[in-house]
Amino acid sequence: MPTTILLDGLRLTRRDFYAVVLEGRQVALARRAHLAMRRSRALVEKLIAEKQVVYGVTTGVGSLSTEHIPPDHARALQLNVVRSHACGVGEPLSVAETRGLLLLRANTLARGLSGVRPVIAEILCEFLNSRIHPVVPRRGSVGASGDLAPLAHVALALVGEGDVFHRGRRRPAATVMKSLGLKPVVLEAKEGLSLVNGTQAMLSIGLLALRDAEILADTADISGALSLDALRGSTRAFDVRLHEARPHPGQMLSACRLARMIRGSAINKSHQGCARVQDAYSLRCMPQVHGAVRDALGYVRQVFETEMNSATDNPLVFAAEREVISGGNFHGQPLALALDLAAIALTELGGIAERRVDRLVNPLTSELPAFLTRSPGLESGLMLAQVTAAALASENKVLAHPASVDSIPTSGNKEDFVSMGMAAALKLQSVVANVRTILAIELLAACQALDLLAPLKSGRLAERARSVVRRISPAVVSDRPLYRDIARISELVRQGELTRILPPLL
């Protein structure tokens, strides 16, 4: 494998994240992290020796913070925090999501503001490098003190009491650790609390969804360009002067890409000078809509990249000032809002794509055979493909309702305003999957429409995109079940195959 990625809580990048999570890159603590963690740990131990009141160290947690805990019960308190908080339910996080959770948690502890020993971050790195993935149920977090339940399931595995996935099997963590020569961690004061406080579950899901969302934004420009040419639309709406007059970055990029995709199209040349003055919004306003989605994802990216290198547990230990400060950095609101914004933006992307699908299959708007079949009536062609796209677009409108505007008090009303960030993350996953399928259906319909315009061809880049689709989904010459085609094209979109045709500096 390439060079090991060193974690210090300050310099983790998205590229690093995906390299570790998706490609299995090895990780380790940086020297700076060791030093910073030892300094903050020394202060915690000093405060314990002085019998000072420190939340979660010499007190209970949550609404039990008024309860004093004597030093000889410190280990029991930390283990009890982990055990009692492991209340997640539902299907486990995927391997990628779990790896992201482990990496992000190790990185935030490596910052040296959590007051834990280096061994805590090191065992997280060992799990990653050994491909030991704790079983983490995906439901049970309200994003208040971060993702308490999901993180507790990670911590439970570290102490040898939870289950893990290893080499494709679900097994007890203690059994797997013993087979690999790893010892379960014995938690000291504050360490259990530091392991369960944080936003890393929703952030891991969000980072993976963002990667997919950015691919979708690029793919929408490709599928939209194919639809535009198949519907014999005009490229005048993509004139650079229009977009310089309203210079939103995403809008300008999408306009440039759309124009480049069908540059040199014989189809486009065939209808120049026709009576049509303006295209429908779903064609003419693609730069404005696709671009707004792209810019929204840019904000989401900024929030996520900040959170990746943030200290999000409580309390935080500032060794240089010899202070321990209780606060609310674990609150998931910044992420919850960003996750909801991503779902809203992608819902718009899927919505406008579905409208283009409808225009392609509707003979009143396409000037092509009804439902893109050569035998309308005898055959239904892509009629139901559009219905499926419509169903998914409408489902997304429900899923786009923001989770972040909701709150429900927990922990004896101590946590009286929560973010619901994990709910936002889980909804976003569904929106991503739905939009991917809608774009696959648009690609299917647009390629079929272009086939019906033969022998005229589209632009060079558009024809390259069509050939990529046609390698896995041949033209529909007679009615056949299309669910396999939709699934294959969806996977093509997921892998980003089509986006590779885009010129790198557009």
C-alpha positions in Angstrom: 0.0 0.0 0.0 1.1 3.6 -0.4 2.5 5.7 2.5 0.7 5.4 5.8 -1.5 8.4 6.6 -0.5 10.0 9.9 -3.3 11.4 12.1 -2.9 14.5 14.2 -6.4 15.9 14.3 -5.5 18.9 12.1 -4.6 17.7 8.6 -7.0 14.9 7.5 -8.3 15.6 4.0 -11.2 14.2 2.0 -8.7 12.4 -0.2 -7.2 10.8 2.9 -10.6 9.8 4.1 -11.6 8.1 0.9 -8.2 6.4 0.6 -8.5 4.8 4.1 -12.2 4.1 3.9 -12.5 2.8 0.3 -9.0 1.7 -0.6 -7.7 0.4 2.7 -4.8 2.8 3.2 -3.0 2.2 6.6 -3.1 4.8 9.3 -1.1 5.7 12.4 -0.7 8.5 15.0 1.6 11.3 14.2 4.3 12.1 16.7 2.7 15.5 17.3 -0.5 13.6 18.3 1.3 11.5 20.8 2.8 14.5 22.5 -0.5 16.5 22.5 -2.4 13.5 23.9 0.1 12.9 26.7 0.0 16.5 27.8 -3.8 16.6 28.0 -3.9 13.3 29.8 -1.4 14.5 32.4 -3.7 17.4 33.2 -6.7 15.1 33.6 -4.8 12.8 36.0 -3.6 15.9 38.0 -7.1 17.1 38.4 -8.3 13.7 39.5 -5.4 13.6 42.1 -6.5 17.1 43.3 -10.1 15.8 43.6 -11.4 18.6 41.4 -14.9 18.4 40.0 -14.7 17.5 36.3 -17.8 16.5 34.2 -17.7 12.9 33.3 -14.6 12.3 35.2 -15.5 12.8 38.8 -19.3 13.2 38.1 -22.0 11.2 36.3 -23.0 12.1 32.8 -26.0 13.8 31.2 -28.7 14.7 33.7 -26.7 12.6 36.3 -23.8 15.2 36.2 -24.7 16.3 39.8 -23.7 12.9 41.1 -20.2 12.7 42.5 -18.0 9.7 41.5 -15.1 8.8 43.8 -11.7 8.2 42.1 -11.7 4.4 42.8 -14.9 4.1 40.7 -13.4 5.9 37.7 -12.9 2.8 35.6 -16.3 1.5 36.4 -17.9 4.8 35.4 -16.3 4.8 32.0 -17.2 1.2 31.2 -20.7 1.8 32.4 -21.0 4.8 30.1 -20.0 2.6 27.1 -22.3 -0.3 28.1 -25.4 1.8 28.9 -25.1 3.9 25.8 -24.8 0.9 23.4 -28.6 1.0 22.6 -28.5 1.3 18.8 -31.0 -0.6 16.7 -31.6 -1.4 13.0 -29.3 -2.6 10.2 -25.6 -2.1 10.9 -23.6 0.6 9.1 -21.8 -0.6 6.0 -18.2 -1.4 6.1 -17.3 1.9 4.4 -19.4 3.9 6.9 -17.9 2.1 9.8 -14.4 2.6 8.6 -15.1 6.3 8.2 -16.4 6.4 11.7 -13.3 4.7 13.1 -11.0 7.0 11.1 -12.8 10.2 12.1 -12.9 9.2 15.8 -9.2 8.4 15.8 -8.4 11.7 14.2 -10.4 13.8 16.6 -8.8 12.1 19.6 -5.4 12.7 18.0 -6.0 16.4 18.2 -5.0 16.1 21.9 -8.0 18.0 23.4 -9.9 15.0 24.7 -7.7 14.0 27.7 -7.3 10.4 26.7 -4.2 8.3 26.4 -2.7 7.7 23.0 -3.5 4.0 23.3 -7.2 4.9 22.7 -6.6 6.4 19.3 -4.0 3.7 18.5 -6.5 0.8 19.0 -8.9 2.6 16.6 -6.0 2.7 14.1 -5.3 -1.0 14.7 -9.0 -1.9 14.0 -8.8 0.0 10.7 -5.5 -1.5 9.6 -6.6 -5.0 10.6 -10.0 -4.5 8.9 -11.9 -5.1 12.2 -15.2 -3.4 11.8 -17.5 -3.0 14.8 -21.2 -3.8 14.4 -22.8 -0.4 14.6 -26.6 -0.2 14.4 -27.6 2.8 12.2 -30.5 4.1 14.3 -30.6 5.5 17.8 -28.8 8.9 17.5 -30.5 12.2 17.9 -27.3 14.1 17.2 -27.3 15.8 20.6 -24.1 14.8 22.4 -23.1 13.7 19.0 -23.8 10.2 17.9 -23.9 8.6 21.3 -25.3 5.2 20.5 -23.3 4.5 17.3 -20.1 5.6 19.0 -20.9 3.5 22.1 -21.0 0.4 19.9 -17.6 1.2 18.6 -16.3 1.6 22.1 -18.0 -1.6 23.2 -15.9 -3.5 20.6 -12.7 -1.8 21.8 -13.2 -3.1 25.3 -13.9 -6.6 23.9 -17.6 -6.8 24.6 -19.3 -6.0 21.2 -19.5 -7.8 17.9 -17.4 -7.0 14.8 -17.3 -8.0 11.2 -14.0 -9.5 10.2 -13.2 -11.4 7.0 -16.8 -11.4 6.0 -18.1 -12.9 9.3 -19.8 -11.4 12.3 -17.9 -12.5 15.4 -17.4 -11.5 19.1 -14.8 -8.6 19.3 -12.9 -10.4 22.0 -12.5 -13.5 19.9 -11.2 -11.6 16.9 -8.9 -9.4 18.9 -7.3 -12.4 20.6 -6.7 -14.1 17.3 -4.8 -11.1 16.1 -2.9 -10.5 19.3 -4.8 -7.4 20.3 -5.8 -6.7 23.9 -9.1 -5.1 24.8 -8.7 -1.6 26.2 -9.2 -1.0 29.9 -10.8 2.5 30.0 -9.4 5.0 32.5 -11.1 8.2 33.7 -12.8 10.2 30.9 -11.9 7.7 28.2 -15.3 6.1 27.8 -17.0 9.5 27.7 -14.5 10.7 25.1 -15.2 7.7 22.9 -19.0 8.2 22.8 -19.2 12.0 22.4 -18.9 13.2 18.8 -20.4 13.6 15.4 -18.4 11.0 13.6 -21.2 8.6 12.6 -23.3 11.3 10.8 -20.1 12.8 9.3 -18.9 9.5 7.9 -22.2 8.9 6.2 -22.3 12.4 5.0 -18.8 12.3 3.5 -19.6 9.2 1.6 -22.9 10.6 0.4 -21.2 13.8 -0.7 -18.8 11.9 -2.9 -21.8 10.3 -4.6 -23.6 13.6 -4.8 -20.7 15.3 -6.6 -20.7 12.4 -9.1 -24.4 12.9 -9.6 -24.0 16.7 -10.2 -21.5 15.9 -12.9 -23.6 13.1 -14.4 -26.7 15.4 -14.6 -24.8 17.7 -16.9 -24.1 14.8 -19.2 -27.6 13.3 -19.1 -29.1 16.8 -19.5 -27.0 17.5 -22.5 -28.1 14.2 -24.2 -31.7 15.1 -23.5 -31.3 18.6 -24.8 -29.9 17.4 -28.1 -32.4 14.6 -28.4 -35.2 17.1 -27.9 -33.6 19.4 -30.4 -33.1 22.2 -27.9 -31.0 25.3 -28.3 -27.6 25.9 -26.9 -28.1 29.7 -26.9 -29.2 29.6 -23.3 -25.6 28.4 -22.4 -23.9 31.5 -24.0 -21.1 32.5 -21.7 -22.2 36.1 -21.7 -25.5 35.2 -20.0 -23.7 33.5 -17.2 -21.1 36.1 -16.8 -24.0 38.4 -16.1 -25.0 36.2 -13.2 -21.6 34.7 -12.2 -22.5 31.9 -9.7 -19.6 29.5 -10.0 -21.7 26.3 -10.3 -24.0 27.9 -13.0 -21.0 29.0 -15.1 -19.5 25.5 -14.9 -22.7 23.7 -15.8 -23.3 26.1 -18.7 -19.8 25.5 -20.1 -20.2 21.7 -19.7 -23.6 21.5 -21.4 -22.4 23.5 -24.4 -19.2 21.5 -24.7 -21.1 18.1 -24.5 -23.0 18.8 -27.8 -20.5 20.9 -29.6 -20.3 19.8 -33.2 -23.7 18.1 -33.1 -25.3 17.4 -36.5 -28.6 17.2 -34.7 -28.2 20.7 -33.4 -27.3 22.1 -36.8 -30.3 20.4 -38.4 -32.8 22.6 -36.6 -31.1 25.9 -36.5 -33.4 28.6 -37.7 -36.5 26.7 -36.6 -39.6 28.6 -35.3 -39.0 27.6 -31.6 -37.9 30.7 -29.7 -37.2 29.3 -26.2 -37.0 25.8 -24.7 -38.8 24.7 -21.6 -37.2 25.5 -18.2 -36.1 21.9 -17.7 -33.8 22.4 -20.7 -33.1 26.1 -20.8 -32.5 26.5 -17.0 -30.2 23.5 -16.5 -27.2 25.8 -15.7 -29.1 27.7 -13.1 -30.6 24.6 -11.5 -27.6 22.2 -11.8 -25.3 25.1 -10.8 -27.2 25.9 -7.7 -27.0 22.2 -6.7 -23.3 22.3 -7.3 -22.8 25.4 -5.2 -24.9 24.0 -2.4 -22.7 20.9 -2.3 -19.7 23.2 -2.1 -21.1 24.6 1.1 -21.7 21.1 2.4 -18.1 20.2 1.5 -16.8 23.2 3.5 -18.8 22.2 6.6 -17.7 18.6 6.4 -14.0 19.4 5.9 -14.1 21.7 8.9 -15.7 19.0 11.0 -13.2 16.4 10.0 -10.5 18.1 11.9 -12.6 19.4 14.9 -12.6 18.3 18.5 -16.2 17.3 19.2 -16.3 15.6 22.5 -17.0 17.1 26.0 -15.4 18.4 28.1 -12.3 19.5 26.2 -8.9 19.6 27.9 -6.6 22.6 27.2 -3.3 21.5 28.6 -1.4 24.8 27.9 -3.9 26.8 29.9 -4.4 24.0 32.4 -8.2 24.2 32.0 -11.0 21.7 31.3 -14.0 23.4 29.7 -17.4 21.9 29.3 -19.3 23.0 26.2 -21.3 21.7 23.3 -19.0 21.0 20.4 -20.6 17.6 20.1 -23.9 19.2 18.9 -24.6 18.0 15.4 -26.4 21.2 14.2 -23.8 22.3 11.6 -23.8 18.9 10.0 -27.6 18.4 10.3 -28.2 21.6 8.3 -25.6 20.7 5.7 -27.0 17.2 5.3 -30.5 18.5 4.9 -29.2 21.1 2.3 -27.6 18.3 0.4 -30.9 16.3 0.3 -32.8 19.4 -0.8 -30.3 20.2 -3.5 -30.3 16.6 -4.9 -34.0 16.5 -4.8 -34.0 19.5 -7.2 -31.5 17.7 -9.4 -33.7 14.6 -9.6 -36.8 16.7 -10.1 -35.6 18.6 -13.1 -34.1 15.3 -14.6 -37.5 13.6 -14.3 -39.1 16.5 -16.2 -36.7 16.0 -19.0 -37.5 12.3 -19.0 -41.2 13.1 -19.4 -40.5 15.5 -22.3 -38.5 12.7 -24.0 -41.3 10.1 -23.8 -44.2 12.4 -24.4 -44.9 12.8 -28.1 -46.5 16.2 -27.5 -43.2 17.6 -26.4 -40.6 15.3 -28.0 -41.8 15.3 -31.6 -40.6 11.6 -31.5 -42.6 8.4 -31.5 -44.7 8.0 -28.3 -42.7 6.6 -25.4 -39.7 6.2 -27.7 -41.0 3.0 -29.3 -41.2 2.3 -33.0 -44.6 0.6 -32.6 -46.7 2.8 -30.3 -49.8 1.1 -29.0 -48.5 -2.4 -29.7 -45.6 -1.5 -27.5 -45.3 0.7 -24.4 -41.6 1.5 -24.8 -40.3 3.7 -21.9 -43.7 4.6 -20.5 -43.2 3.0 -17.2 -39.5 4.0 -17.0 -40.8 7.6 -16.7 -43.4 6.5 -14.1 -40.6 5.0 -12.0 -38.6 8.3 -12.3 -41.7 10.2 -11.2 -42.2 7.9 -8.2 -38.7 8.4 -7.1 -38.8 12.2 -7.6 -41.9 12.4 -5.5 -40.5 10.2 -2.8 -37.5 12.6 -2.6 -39.9 15.5 -1.9 -40.9 13.7 1.3 -37.3 12.8 2.2 -36.2 16.4 1.6 -38.2 17.6 4.5 -35.5 18.8 6.9 -34.7 16.7 9.9 -32.8 19.5 11.4 -35.9 21.6 12.2 -37.1 18.9 14.5 -36.0 18.4 18.1 -37.1 16.1 21.0 -35.8 16.4 24.6 -33.7 13.6 25.9 -31.6 12.7 29.0 -34.0 14.0 31.6 -34.4 17.3 29.6 -30.7 18.1 30.0 -30.4 17.6 26.2 -33.4 19.7 25.5 -32.6 20.8 21.9 -31.1 18.2 19.6 -30.0 18.3 16.0 -31.4 15.1 14.5 -28.3 15.0 12.3 -28.2 11.3 12.0 -31.7 11.3 10.7 -30.7 13.8 8.1 -27.7 11.6 7.1 -29.8 8.5 6.7 -32.4 10.4 4.6 -29.7 11.8 2.4 -28.6 8.2 1.6 -32.0 7.5 0.2 -32.2 10.7 -1.8 -28.8 9.9 -3.3 -29.9 6.4 -4.4 -33.1 7.8 -5.9 -31.5 10.5 -7.9 -28.9 8.1 -9.2 -31.7 5.9 -10.6 -33.6 8.9 -12.0 -30.4 10.0 -13.9 -30.0 6.4 -15.1 -33.5 6.5 -16.5 -32.8 9.8 -18.2 -29.7 8.3 -19.8 -31.7 5.3 -20.9 -34.4 7.6 -22.5 -32.0 10.1 -24.0 -29.9 7.5 -25.7 -33.1 5.8 -27.0 -34.3 9.2 -28.4 -30.9 9.9 -30.0 -31.1 6.4 -31.7 -34.5 7.5 -33.2 -32.8 10.5 -34.8 -30.2 8.4 -36.7 -28.4 8.9 -39.0 -27.9 12.3 -37.4 -25.4 12.3 -34.5 -24.8 14.4 -31.4 -21.6 16.1 -30.4 -18.3 14.2 -29.9 -18.5 14.1 -26.1 -22.2 13.3 -26.1 -21.6 10.4 -28.5 -18.9 9.1 -26.2 -21.3 9.2 -23.3 -23.9 7.3 -25.4 -21.4 4.7 -26.4 -20.6 4.1 -22.7 -24.3 3.6 -22.0 -24.8 1.4 -25.0 -22.0 -1.0 -24.0 -24.2 -2.2 -21.1 -27.7 -1.3 -22.3 -28.5 -1.9 -26.0 -31.1 0.0 -27.9 -34.7 -0.9 -27.1 -35.9 -2.4 -30.5 -38.9 -4.0 -28.9 -40.5 -4.1 -25.5 -38.4 -5.8 -22.9 -38.1 -5.6 -19.1 -36.0 -2.5 -18.4 -35.2 -3.0 -14.7 -31.9 -4.7 -15.5 -30.9 -1.8 -17.8 -31.8 0.7 -15.2 -29.8 -1.2 -12.6 -26.7 -1.5 -14.8 -26.8 2.2 -15.8 -27.3 3.2 -12.1 -24.1 1.2 -11.2 -22.3 2.9 -14.1 -23.3 6.3 -12.7 -22.4 5.2 -9.1 -18.9 4.3 -10.2 -18.4 7.7 -12.0 -17.7 6.0 -15.3 -19.5 8.6 -17.4 -17.9 11.6 -15.6 -14.5 10.5 -16.9 -15.5 11.8 -20.4 -15.7 15.4 -19.1 -12.6 17.5 -20.0 -10.6 18.0 -16.8 -10.5 21.8 -16.8 -14.1 22.7 -17.7 
